[in-house]
Amino acid sequence: MASTVPAAVVARGWGWRHAGRRDFAVRGLDLAIAPGERVLLLGASGAGKSTLLQGIAGLLGGEDEGEEEGSLLLDGRPATGQRGRAGLVLQDPEAGIVLARVGDDVAFGCENLGVPPGEIWPRVGEALDGVGLRLPLDAATSTLSGGQKQRLALAGVLAMRPGIVLLDEPTANLDPVGVREVREAVERLLDRTGATLVVVEHRTAVWADLVDRVVVLAPGGGVAAAGPPSLLQRDADRLAADGVWIPGRAIDLPTWHPTPGGPLLTGEELTVGRGGAALAEVGRIGVRESSALAVTGPNGAGKTTLGLTLAGLLPPVGGSLRAGERLAAGRGPEPIRWRSRDLLSRIGTVFQEPEHQFLAADVAAELAVGPRALGLPQGEIDARVDELLERLGLVRLAAANPFTLSGGEKRRLSVGTALATRPAVLVLDEPTFGQDARTWRELVLLLRSLVDDGTGVVAVTHDEAFAEALATATLALPSRTVAVPA
Amino acid sequence: MTAVAQRPVVRVPARGFAAANPVAKLGASALLAVALVLSLDWVSASVALALESVLLAACGVPWRTLWIRTLPIWAAAPFAGLTVLLYGRPEGRVYVSWLLVQISDGSVELAIATVLRVLAIGLPSVALFLTVDPTDLADGLAQRLRLPSRFVLGALGGLRLVTLFQEDWRALELARRARGVADTGRVRRFAGQAFALLVLAIRRGSTLATAMEARAFGAPVRRTWARASRFGAVDAVLLASSGLIGAVAVAASVAAGEWNFVGGG
């Protein structure tokens, strides 16, 4: 691999306000990153980490996009307009892919940089090798797993031979295997090219031994703390209070021993799938009162589909799923045949993408949708909404549009929309995505208290710590999908 | 979490005209269409259809696939014909007359011409485009036809989002059931869901734009193309044969005295 010249970053009193926002996302930032340095960037959600990465990547700029203060220099020149010098990988594996075929997608950046065609394909081969993706060049990008997609995005960046690699929570949406794949690919990439690295990630353990320095952004602007990775241990208490995950330190939770009660939902010889096509053979499965079932397994194993089936949203493809008499409460035994309104007090669902379930113009109204559909009196609705705003830390956002919240806030709101109708069963799909250590802990405690009150919780999750902290039973679905060439 | 996208492109070993440049396929379809919309008579359409059967055989698409994918055209053609049969301008002997419906010699002839024409334009277009890969088409449009690359690549990137929109729509539907609002007000719910999809589409679109810019899309240098879009013998043959089919069809129609120029009234 041809060597690259690592890039230096210098921010002086830098700030950025997105057009249409009142507050600056980042303000008064002074920071210098030396060529070849590897930096882990931390900070509470909303501290402007993603904005800083986009700034370094040269993606911010233009009067219509926002307002800039101070200066942000890449190799001594303004970052904007230096396309290709910095390579950025985003959190959502789906977001990084541009083209339909693996080879074409990696080549895309080189083409844009005007690399001579004869030089592009060798670069593509090297980049795919570099991230350990051994797939045919014409493999369809849509068939890749989440970990493969992130490595593909990394290869697309690598092929451009950037001086600095920027990673925005690259492993947040991945299963443990995917996390390992991406971490190894990044390490190999840096060892080969010597490029500078800035990575944003809540789960610091993944990156702590790869980086030279940890930088914590302050919510109001500026740098709250910076130093070697040992800073994470030395300042552990303060950082943990700010929601930073400390490597090797388990979240402090009280011991908990719930006693599961009678059956709420029972599946026999259950097969789940979509549109009649079977995706996973589950067999026997039960959800009981005062219990928490964790559904684990690699990406593509059918976890989400099982969750939606248990939630009465998809019909079983084979076998049966029956509600116990207490849950059915006068309706038939098959949840899929219940009316939409009947589901509210029986089975609540928190979707993997919170945005899919938002219906109202502000956070408080969003929480009121379910109770209103149940026909509860106004006083009761208000009481439930206020209580949830408080418990989920959303009070100051009560009047905000749900779509403008941060990823972690959106997820908490989507949990709240399901809790508002007090369902007997609660199905959650990846509820801990994007949560920092503090909101993660609150979520666990909240769900535990629901279980204590008799709720049957089903959580589809990659998060091993979460499953351990909450589950009274675990169902691991086996792997089944493999990437196939187009 | 990841649904496998069903690719609409038919993947066959690049035999015959399947191997042609997408721009040549586009051009061939256009040539046939232009020759056939100039006149509304049964001779030019049937001559073209007969000659096209050779073209279809050379398209490299298995007959079964071709049959399934062209079903909509086989279904649409008789309907178009029926409309002309019932409401076409009366001429010659009138067989049936009821309210606005008039079936005459003239409308029977026009109906047959219409059915043949829909088939003669539709079948080769579908057969040729079944084997067009969107990426190859974009390469061709930008490199051969010199369309602006920003526009072409933006459209290509956007195309990938269509599959995601389908998944979004299904998820929105399930989410509305889960939130207790799916029992009544079908029309209003549909409108709300469509609006939600629009919001999601805009967000996905702007994320895609960021991803593309992060890979130097729009950099102030001359863009290169990793895949050269070439014009070769097969493209020349394809264009020449469709030009010939059009010309023979028009000539036959004129010779038979059936030429009926649309613009001439």
Interface residues (C-beta under 8 A of the other chain):
Chain A: Q54 A57 L59 G81 R83 G84 G87 L88 L90 D92 E94 A95 G96 I97 V98 L99 A100 R101 D104 A107 F108 G109 C110 E111 N112 L113 G114 V115 P116 P117 I120 W121 V124 A140 S142 T143 L144 S145 G146 G156 V157 M160 R274 N299 G300 T304 L308 A311 L313 L314 R339 S340 R341 L343 L344 I347 G348 T349 F351 Q352 E353 E355 H356 Q357 F358 L359 V369 G370 A373 L374 F403 T417 A418 T421 T481 A486
Chain B: M1 T2 A3 V4 A5 R7 R11 D133 P134 T135 L156 G157 R160 T163 L164 D168 A171 L172 L174 A175 R176 R177 A178 R179 G180 V181 A182 D183 G192 A196 V199 L200 R203 T207 L208 T210 A211 M212 E213 A214 R215 A216 F217 G218 A219 P220 V221 R222 R223 T224 W225 A226 R227 A228
